[in-house]
Amino acid sequence: MKRGFFTIMSAQFFSSLADNALFVAAVELLRTGGAPEWQRAALVPMFALFYVVLAPFVGAFADALPKGKVMFVSNAIKVVGCLMMLFGTHPLMAYAIVGLGAAAYSPAKYGILTELLPASQLVKANGWIEGLTIGSIILGVLLGGQLVGYHASRLLLGFDLPFIDTGIDSPPEAAILVLIVVYAIAAWFNTRIPHTGVEMRPMRKDPNRSVLRNALELLPDFWSCNSRLWRDKLGQISLSTTTLFWGVSGNLRYIVLAWSAAALGYSTTQASSLVGVVAIGTAVGAVVASMRMRLDMATRVIPLGIAMGLLVILMNVITNVWVAAPFLILLGGIGGFLVVPMNALLQHRGHNLMGAGRSIAVQNFNEQACILGLGAFYSISTKFGLSAFGAITAFGVVVAGMMWLIQRWHQSNLRNHPEEVEHLLQIARHDDHH
C-alpha cells in the first residue's frame, strides 16, 4: 500500500470515531432533556438527510477539488454542527448539520482510493478501510458511552476556567466539547493527504447564471450517473445489496440501544458497549473478506444477506447478555463479509462508468435514502406505539425478503443476459489481477 493510504486511514479513523461518539452523546442529550423516544430514533434519518438532498452535488464537488481539501472542509462543517448543539440549537437540527459534513466527506474518502490504488488492491483497501471504520465505530460508541457516564463526566465537568462561564453543565455537553478536539485531529490528518495527480473535473460554471442555476445544472448529470449504475448488470446487484445493508446497518445502531434498554434494562453507557460488539464482528468479517474474496466472486455472498435478515429476528428471544454478545458478533461478522466485496465491485463498476466521486455520491444517495426511509419508518412506528421487539421483527423480514429478491434478480440476469454478465466479470477478473 502507498504511504498516502495510511494517512487517509488515520484521517478516516478519527473522523468516524467522533461521528459515532457524537451519536451516543446526542441520544443522551435528548434523553436527559426529556425528549420523547421518537426524537431519539429520528437522529438516524436526520443524519442521512443531507446525504440524500445533496447527493447530486457532493460527488461533483469531490471530483472538482483535491480530495484532502474536501475532507478538511467536511470536518470543519461537523465542528460547526457540534457548536450548534452546544449553543442551544435543537439536537436534531444540529445533528443534521454534522450529517451535511459527513455527506461531503464520503465521496472524497472512498473516491481517493480509486485514484491512489490499482483495481487489484481495491478489495484489500476496502477491507482495511471498512475494518478500520468498524474499529472506530466500536471505540466511538464506547468513547461516547463513557464520556456521558458518571465517572468521565464528573471529571470533565470538574474543570473550571477562571472568570469564564462556558455554559457546559451537563455530561452530554462536556462529551461534545471533547469530540470537537477529535474532529480537529482528523482535520490535521486531512492536510497531510498527498495530491494523487489525477486530473480534477471542474464543476461547470456559467458566469451569466446564478449559483443556484449552476448547481441545478448538476442534476441531469447526477440522474444520468444514477441510471447508468442501475442499468449495469453487476452495478445494479452490488448497489441494491449495499443499499439494503447500510439501510439496515445504519438503523441497527439505534435499534440495539433501544433493544438493550427493553430486553436487558441497560443504560445508554451500558448499551453502547453492545453496539460496539456488533461492530467487532463486522470488522472481523470485513478483514476476512478482504483476504479471501475477489471482485469477480462478489455476487456469491448474496445468500449471507438472507441469513443476516433471519438472524435479526432472533434478537427478540435473547434476554441474557452472555448469549447476546456472541450472537451480535456473528451478526456483525456476516454483515462485514457481505459488504466488503460488494462495495469493491460497486466502486469498480462506478469508476469505470462515471468517475470515483460521482459513483460514490450515487451510492451514498441510494444507501442514505434507504437509511432515511427505514429510520423514518422506525421513528414514526415508535411514535405510534410499536415496541423495539416489533421493529426488529419488521426489519428482519424486510432484509431477508429483499435479499431474496436481489438473489432472484441476479439469477435472472445470468439466464437472460449471460454474455453481458460474463463480459463484466471478465473485466473485473482482469483488473483484479493487474
ZIMO-V649513 format. One record per backbone hydrogen bond with DSSP energy under -1.0 kcal/mol. NH is the residue of the N-H (numbers start at 1). CO is the residue of the C=O. If there is no record, write none. Layout:
BEGIN
NH CO
NH CO
END
This chain:
BEGIN
5 2
6 3
8 4
9 5
10 6
11 7
12 8
13 9
14 10
15 11
16 12
17 13
18 14
19 15
20 16
21 17
22 18
23 19
24 20
25 21
26 22
27 23
28 24
29 25
30 26
31 27
32 28
33 29
34 31
35 30
39 36
40 36
41 37
42 38
43 40
44 41
46 42
47 43
48 44
52 48
53 49
54 50
57 54
58 54
61 57
62 58
63 59
64 60
70 66
71 67
72 68
73 69
74 70
75 71
76 72
77 73
78 74
79 75
80 76
81 77
82 78
83 79
84 80
85 81
86 82
87 83
89 84
94 90
95 91
96 92
97 93
98 94
99 95
100 96
101 97
102 98
103 99
104 100
105 101
106 102
109 105
110 106
111 107
112 108
116 112
117 113
121 118
122 119
125 121
126 122
127 123
128 124
129 125
130 126
131 127
132 128
133 129
134 130
135 131
136 132
137 133
138 134
139 135
140 136
141 137
142 138
143 139
144 140
145 141
146 142
147 143
148 144
153 149
154 150
155 151
156 152
157 153
159 156
164 161
174 170
175 171
176 172
177 173
178 174
179 175
180 176
182 178
183 179
184 180
185 181
186 182
187 183
188 184
189 185
190 186
191 187
192 189
193 190
201 63
209 206
214 210
215 211
216 212
217 213
218 215
219 216
222 218
223 219
224 220
225 221
226 222
227 223
228 224
229 225
230 226
231 227
232 228
236 232
238 234
239 235
240 236
241 237
242 238
243 239
244 240
245 241
246 242
247 243
248 244
249 245
250 246
252 248
253 249
255 251
256 252
258 254
259 255
260 256
261 257
262 258
263 259
264 260
266 260
271 267
272 268
275 271
276 272
277 273
278 274
279 275
280 276
281 277
282 278
283 279
284 280
285 281
286 282
287 283
288 284
289 285
290 286
291 287
292 288
293 289
297 294
298 295
300 297
301 298
302 299
304 301
305 302
307 303
308 304
309 305
310 306
311 307
312 308
313 309
315 312
316 313
317 314
318 315
323 320
324 320
325 321
327 323
328 324
329 325
330 326
331 327
332 328
333 329
334 330
335 331
336 332
337 333
338 334
339 335
340 336
343 339
344 340
345 341
346 342
347 343
348 344
349 345
350 346
351 347
352 348
353 349
354 350
355 350
359 355
360 356
361 357
362 358
363 359
364 360
365 361
366 362
367 363
368 364
369 365
370 366
371 367
372 368
373 369
374 370
375 371
376 372
377 373
378 374
379 375
380 376
381 377
382 378
383 379
384 380
385 382
386 381
391 387
392 388
393 389
394 390
395 391
396 392
397 393
398 394
399 395
400 396
401 397
402 398
403 399
404 400
405 401
406 402
407 403
408 404
409 405
410 406
411 407
412 408
413 409
414 410
415 411
416 412
417 413
421 417
422 418
423 419
424 420
425 421
426 422
427 423
428 424
429 425
430 426
431 427
432 428
END
